[in-house]
């Protein structure tokens, strides 16, 4: 995929995520036909659409995990130095929140204590 196509795909992921949340399978289902019409058609013909979808879901997850818009706190340890030892083993940029049924980025968890408590 060319860089411009990658950027367009990532933009489509974030646009759909604003409507359906950070649910990678739902996002993939909404955009894969529009983003890759020929590939989907060929995969369907060859019986490989499920495998293609699996790869697209994986890429959507990567895009959702790696967003860095620089706004807000990006790390639990930025709260205060005393808190750093408690979170040193946390490496992920997002965590699954059962009540939201999606992965939520750390800055959003920090901003919403209820989500943070549920992620815990």
TIROLO-899828 format. One line per field, with one value per residue: x, y, z of N, C-alpha, C, O in turn; residue in one letter; chain. Coordinates in Angstrom, 3 decimals. Atoms other than C-alpha are relative to their C-alpha. Example, Ala and Ser with C-alpha at 12.3 -4.5 7.8 and 13.67 -1.06 7.14 Angstrom:
! TIROLO-899828
nu: c(0.890  -0.820)
nv: c(-1.190  -1.190)
nw: c(0.000  -0.060)
cau: c(12.300  13.670)
cav: c(-4.500  -1.060)
caw: c(7.800  7.140)
cu: c(0.900  -0.770)
cv: c(1.200  1.090)
cw: c(0.000  0.730)
ou: c(1.936  -0.261)
ov: c(1.181  2.198)
ow: c(0.665  0.899)
code: c(A  S)
unit: c(A  A)
***
This chain:
! TIROLO-899828
nu: c(0.845  -0.775  0.177  1.229  1.096  -0.036  0.537  1.435  0.602  -0.012  1.019  1.299  0.140  0.342  1.331  0.972  -0.134  0.778  1.406  0.252  -0.924  -1.264  0.257  -0.709  0.779  1.086  -0.608  -0.448  1.170  0.553  -0.843  -0.838  0.506  -0.256  -1.443  -0.659  1.072  -0.506  -0.585  1.109  0.669  -0.862  -0.062  1.295  -0.014  -0.947  0.333  -0.959  0.474  -0.164  -1.415  -0.242  0.611  -0.855  -1.134  0.474  0.290  -1.301  -0.518  0.841  -0.449  -1.292  0.267  0.648  -0.987  -1.151  0.329  -0.710  0.299  -0.698  0.891  0.281  -0.981  -0.184  -0.631  0.447  -1.048  -0.067  0.852  -0.962  -1.136  0.314  0.895  -0.766  -0.283  1.224  0.432  -1.164  0.193  1.032  -0.701  0.931  0.500  1.437  0.433  1.382  0.976  1.139  1.268  0.028  -0.210  -1.028  -1.272  0.016  -1.354  -0.363  0.463  1.446  0.208  -0.384  1.007  1.286  -0.293  0.882  -0.583  -1.259  0.349  0.487  -1.149  -0.783)
nv: c(-1.162  -1.234  -0.840  -0.781  0.931  0.306  -1.159  -0.042  1.098  -0.396  -1.047  0.675  0.721  -0.942  -0.557  1.015  0.178  -1.039  0.415  1.334  0.280  0.642  1.414  0.278  0.786  -0.814  -0.986  0.728  0.374  -1.191  -0.678  0.829  0.043  -1.294  -0.234  0.990  0.676  1.055  1.038  0.718  0.773  1.139  0.880  0.695  0.981  1.064  0.564  -0.475  -1.257  0.054  -0.245  -1.410  -0.758  0.169  -0.907  -1.383  -0.228  -0.153  -1.333  -0.984  0.008  -0.687  -1.434  -0.483  0.000  -0.871  -1.405  -0.905  -1.355  -0.932  -0.712  0.673  0.846  1.212  1.026  -0.031  -0.484  -1.460  -0.545  -0.443  0.917  1.070  0.943  0.724  1.407  0.792  0.246  0.237  1.174  -0.255  -0.402  -0.232  -1.361  0.040  1.148  0.369  -0.419  0.896  -0.731  -0.668  1.074  -0.434  -0.438  -1.437  -0.546  -0.448  -1.352  0.028  0.657  -0.951  -1.054  0.525  0.951  1.168  0.912  0.487  0.983  1.188  0.612  0.633)
nw: c(0.000  0.057  -1.186  0.100  -0.230  -1.428  -0.710  0.273  -0.750  -1.413  -0.162  0.048  -1.273  -1.066  0.288  -0.403  -1.455  -0.684  0.018  -0.565  -1.097  0.371  0.221  1.254  0.971  0.571  0.888  1.196  0.791  0.640  0.990  0.863  1.384  0.630  0.069  0.852  0.739  0.877  -0.840  -0.638  1.047  0.330  -1.170  -0.067  1.090  -0.340  -1.303  -0.993  -0.573  -1.455  -0.301  0.286  -1.083  -1.177  0.176  -0.092  -1.419  -0.646  0.345  -0.689  -1.398  -0.060  0.162  -1.221  -1.090  0.232  0.192  -0.895  0.446  -0.879  -0.903  -1.256  -0.650  0.781  -0.806  -1.387  -0.894  0.032  -1.055  -1.011  -0.099  -0.942  0.668  1.016  -0.317  0.043  1.379  0.848  0.838  1.005  1.207  1.092  0.176  -0.245  -0.782  0.249  -0.995  0.227  0.097  1.303  0.985  0.943  -0.554  -0.231  -0.120  -1.345  -0.322  -0.229  -1.293  -1.038  -0.009  -0.477  -1.072  0.046  0.983  -0.568  -1.013  0.706  0.661  -1.050)
cau: c(0.000  1.415  1.892  -0.974  -3.217  -2.102  -2.904  -6.315  -7.030  -6.008  -8.209  -11.129  -10.488  -10.618  -13.713  -15.602  -14.247  -15.942  -19.265  -18.858  -16.133  -12.777  -14.206  -11.752  -13.978  -16.894  -14.614  -13.076  -16.515  -17.591  -14.573  -12.965  -15.237  -14.846  -11.113  -10.249  -13.051  -10.976  -9.108  -12.339  -13.936  -10.975  -10.730  -14.443  -14.013  -11.078  -12.719  -10.227  -12.419  -12.297  -8.491  -8.418  -10.801  -8.550  -5.613  -7.646  -8.889  -5.266  -4.265  -7.218  -6.127  -2.603  -3.928  -6.134  -3.231  -0.719  -2.571  -0.473  -2.048  -0.028  -3.117  -3.366  -1.488  -0.017  1.302  0.083  3.441  3.020  0.502  3.227  6.578  5.193  2.708  5.389  6.413  2.792  2.392  5.878  4.700  1.869  3.150  0.060  -1.210  -4.802  -6.698  -9.937  -12.888  -15.651  -18.463  -17.497  -16.744  -13.661  -10.036  -9.622  -6.446  -4.602  -5.328  -9.053  -8.812  -7.073  -9.703  -12.574  -12.044  -15.065  -13.510  -10.159  -11.766  -13.515  -10.273  -8.605)
cav: c(0.000  3.389  5.987  8.110  5.052  4.192  7.713  7.589  4.218  5.508  8.588  6.322  4.224  7.291  8.656  5.395  5.088  8.386  6.747  3.148  3.424  1.657  -1.703  -2.931  -5.658  -3.244  -0.612  -3.159  -4.377  -0.815  0.235  -2.802  -2.945  0.784  0.831  -2.309  -3.080  -5.093  -6.979  -7.866  -8.989  -11.214  -12.576  -13.393  -15.199  -17.206  -17.948  -15.878  -12.992  -14.133  -14.163  -10.719  -9.402  -10.824  -8.866  -5.681  -6.021  -6.416  -3.234  -1.328  -2.401  -1.185  2.189  2.528  1.677  4.003  7.285  10.045  13.431  14.954  16.162  15.254  12.923  9.953  7.974  7.013  7.889  11.536  11.939  12.078  10.469  8.439  6.775  5.601  2.422  1.294  1.453  0.596  -2.767  -1.232  -0.980  -0.797  2.478  1.329  -1.095  -3.013  -1.513  -4.065  -1.551  0.240  -3.062  -1.511  -0.613  2.876  4.952  5.900  9.646  8.862  6.515  9.189  11.741  9.453  7.800  5.509  4.030  3.753  1.899  -0.465  -1.071  -1.989)
caw: c(0.000  -0.941  1.799  0.458  0.442  3.979  5.131  3.448  5.046  8.488  8.005  7.088  10.201  12.461  10.703  11.235  14.790  15.676  14.793  15.983  18.632  18.657  17.648  14.999  13.469  13.050  11.539  9.157  8.073  7.306  5.271  3.645  0.577  -0.095  0.609  -1.367  -3.838  -6.315  -3.629  -1.818  -5.066  -5.900  -2.348  -2.383  -5.712  -4.350  -1.002  0.937  2.093  5.721  5.681  4.058  6.715  9.445  8.028  7.720  11.317  12.405  10.552  12.010  15.514  14.796  13.639  16.716  19.052  17.451  17.316  18.776  18.332  21.163  23.001  26.617  28.845  27.026  29.935  33.418  34.940  33.916  36.741  39.398  40.110  43.016  40.674  38.203  40.097  40.198  36.417  35.183  33.790  31.785  28.234  26.038  24.589  25.118  27.343  26.933  28.794  29.193  29.711  26.482  24.681  23.088  23.609  25.061  24.746  27.926  27.642  27.428  30.421  32.447  31.470  32.514  35.920  35.425  32.274  34.045  36.937  34.512  32.596  35.863)
cu: c(0.897  -0.291  -1.290  -1.221  -0.067  -0.606  -1.509  -0.724  -0.080  -1.048  -1.394  -0.261  -0.454  -1.379  -1.072  0.038  -0.788  -1.477  -0.253  0.889  1.223  -0.142  0.557  -0.803  -1.137  0.544  0.417  -1.177  -0.580  0.862  0.707  -0.472  0.297  1.497  0.693  -1.020  0.494  0.570  -1.094  -0.726  0.802  0.072  -1.303  -0.044  0.882  -0.277  0.924  -0.441  0.179  1.450  0.360  -0.554  0.853  1.201  -0.399  -0.335  1.304  0.589  -0.810  0.408  1.310  -0.193  -0.617  0.974  1.036  -0.333  0.756  -0.222  0.605  -0.906  -0.235  1.141  0.098  0.433  -0.473  1.051  0.145  -0.832  0.858  1.066  -0.305  -0.869  0.763  0.295  -1.233  -0.393  1.150  -0.173  -1.073  0.660  -0.938  -0.433  -1.514  -0.324  -1.472  -0.874  -1.277  -1.305  -0.132  0.143  0.994  1.285  -0.031  1.435  0.233  -0.467  -1.509  -0.337  0.293  -1.055  -1.326  0.247  -0.895  0.519  1.288  -0.276  -0.476  1.151  0.868  -0.511)
cv: c(1.234  0.848  0.802  -0.887  -0.379  1.137  0.094  -1.099  0.355  1.073  -0.609  -0.753  0.962  0.609  -0.982  -0.201  1.061  -0.369  -1.304  -0.335  -0.740  -1.511  -0.373  -0.852  0.798  1.032  -0.671  -0.357  1.192  0.532  -0.906  -0.041  1.301  0.244  -0.920  -0.769  -1.149  -1.167  -0.833  -0.881  -1.261  -0.987  -0.787  -1.119  -1.202  -0.639  0.449  1.292  0.031  0.280  1.466  0.861  -0.081  0.950  1.456  0.347  0.228  1.388  1.093  0.073  0.742  1.512  0.572  0.085  1.096  1.456  0.823  1.410  1.055  0.741  -0.829  -0.870  -1.328  -1.182  0.129  0.622  1.510  0.636  0.526  -1.076  -1.186  -1.082  -0.893  -1.460  -0.898  -0.388  -0.361  -1.200  0.187  0.574  0.413  1.462  0.066  -1.288  -0.267  0.412  -0.767  0.765  0.724  -1.005  0.414  0.336  1.524  0.457  0.546  1.425  0.056  -0.678  0.967  1.088  -0.462  -1.080  -1.245  -1.032  -0.618  -1.082  -1.300  -0.731  -0.758  -1.392)
cw: c(0.000  1.227  -0.050  0.218  1.481  0.805  -0.199  0.773  1.484  0.269  -0.005  1.296  1.086  -0.221  0.453  1.515  0.768  0.070  0.745  1.192  -0.516  -0.138  -1.371  -0.985  -0.641  -0.971  -1.300  -0.903  -0.749  -1.143  -1.002  -1.450  -0.732  -0.193  -1.004  -0.849  -0.886  0.799  0.667  -1.013  -0.337  1.163  0.147  -1.034  0.337  1.361  1.112  0.681  1.516  0.398  -0.262  1.128  1.264  -0.075  0.129  1.445  0.756  -0.273  0.683  1.473  0.165  -0.097  1.273  1.166  -0.156  -0.243  1.036  -0.490  0.922  0.971  1.255  0.482  -0.744  0.844  1.449  0.916  -0.023  1.109  1.149  0.150  0.930  -0.637  -0.984  0.364  -0.095  -1.423  -0.937  -0.936  -1.065  -1.245  -1.141  -0.072  0.185  0.749  -0.249  1.175  -0.287  -0.181  -1.335  -1.141  -1.074  0.742  0.094  0.228  1.400  0.298  0.279  1.319  1.140  0.135  0.578  1.062  0.002  -0.996  0.545  1.039  -0.661  -0.706  0.998  0.238)
ou: c(1.818  -1.332  -1.973  -2.215  -1.156  -1.372  -2.240  -1.819  -1.111  -1.730  -2.257  -1.387  -1.396  -2.088  -2.040  -1.000  -1.275  -2.204  -1.271  0.746  1.370  0.699  -0.091  -0.838  -1.377  -0.049  0.139  -1.105  -1.070  0.335  1.206  0.356  0.667  1.916  1.655  -1.153  -0.125  0.357  -1.002  -1.091  0.248  0.026  -1.287  -0.490  0.562  0.445  1.078  0.378  0.517  1.702  1.109  0.112  1.014  1.565  0.339  -0.029  1.378  1.130  -0.244  0.508  1.491  0.439  -0.235  0.874  1.538  0.523  0.754  0.548  0.431  -0.417  -0.653  2.198  -0.923  0.533  -0.566  0.705  0.828  -0.710  0.697  0.826  0.167  -0.878  0.295  0.111  -1.116  -1.073  0.967  0.433  -1.233  1.234  -0.533  -0.458  -2.093  0.431  -2.246  -0.556  -1.929  -2.097  -1.244  -0.107  0.814  1.305  -0.465  2.175  -0.698  -1.024  -1.959  -1.297  -0.437  -1.346  -2.117  0.444  -0.451  0.511  1.542  0.411  -0.131  1.170  1.504  0.016)
ov: c(1.331  0.697  0.940  -0.450  -0.510  0.904  0.401  -0.881  0.144  1.032  -0.193  -0.770  0.667  0.897  -0.581  -0.419  0.794  0.105  -1.439  -1.405  -0.955  -2.263  -0.138  -0.512  0.682  1.271  -0.163  -0.199  1.050  1.084  -0.410  -0.019  1.284  0.813  -0.517  -1.983  -2.213  -2.330  -2.059  -2.018  -2.355  -2.198  -1.973  -2.227  -2.336  -1.544  -0.249  1.978  1.073  0.994  2.068  1.788  0.916  1.576  2.258  1.451  1.104  2.023  2.091  1.167  1.494  2.272  1.655  0.995  1.614  2.204  0.512  1.927  2.255  1.547  -1.985  -0.961  -1.946  -2.300  1.240  1.306  2.072  1.835  1.670  -2.243  -2.297  -2.225  -1.985  -2.328  -2.089  -1.394  -0.402  -1.229  -0.664  1.662  1.148  2.161  1.151  -2.259  0.653  0.131  -0.557  0.419  0.920  -0.672  0.110  0.476  2.202  -0.158  0.996  1.657  0.821  -0.294  1.018  1.547  0.363  -2.246  -2.316  -2.230  -1.810  -2.103  -2.393  -1.961  -1.753  -2.106)
ow: c(0.811  1.868  0.964  0.797  2.039  1.740  0.743  1.291  2.123  1.293  0.769  1.794  1.822  0.743  1.098  2.139  1.867  0.943  1.424  1.783  -1.719  0.356  -2.391  -2.167  -1.843  -2.023  -2.386  -2.121  -1.869  -2.108  -2.012  -2.361  -1.905  -1.201  -1.657  -0.692  -0.906  0.458  0.718  -0.713  -0.441  0.949  0.478  -0.740  -0.020  1.780  2.115  1.293  2.078  1.368  0.507  1.589  1.969  0.921  0.702  1.895  1.618  0.631  1.130  2.028  1.122  0.637  1.716  1.990  0.841  -0.716  2.227  -1.299  0.710  1.763  1.188  -0.141  -1.041  0.340  1.972  1.879  0.832  1.359  1.574  -0.158  0.689  -0.182  -1.310  -0.489  -0.383  -1.629  -2.153  -2.007  -1.940  -1.203  -2.042  0.941  0.239  0.701  -0.515  2.331  -1.310  -1.057  -1.827  -2.299  -2.253  1.965  -0.837  0.995  2.067  1.371  1.131  1.988  2.130  1.240  1.036  0.721  0.415  -0.714  0.371  1.065  -0.210  -0.744  0.653  1.091)
code: c(X  X  X  X  X  X  X  X  X  X  X  X  X  X  X  X  X  X  X  X  X  X  X  X  X  X  X  X  X  X  X  X  X  X  X  X  X  X  X  X  X  X  X  X  X  X  X  X  X  X  X  X  X  X  X  X  X  X  X  X  X  X  X  X  X  X  X  X  X  X  X  X  X  X  X  X  X  X  X  X  X  X  X  X  X  X  X  X  X  X  X  X  X  X  X  X  X  X  X  X  X  X  X  X  X  X  X  X  X  X  X  X  X  X  X  X  X  X  X  X)
unit: c(A  A  A  A  A  A  A  A  A  A  A  A  A  A  A  A  A  A  A  A  A  A  A  A  A  A  A  A  A  A  A  A  A  A  A  A  A  A  A  A  A  A  A  A  A  A  A  A  A  A  A  A  A  A  A  A  A  A  A  A  A  A  A  A  A  A  A  A  A  A  A  A  A  A  A  A  A  A  A  A  A  A  A  A  A  A  A  A  A  A  A  A  A  A  A  A  A  A  A  A  A  A  A  A  A  A  A  A  A  A  A  A  A  A  A  A  A  A  A  A)
***
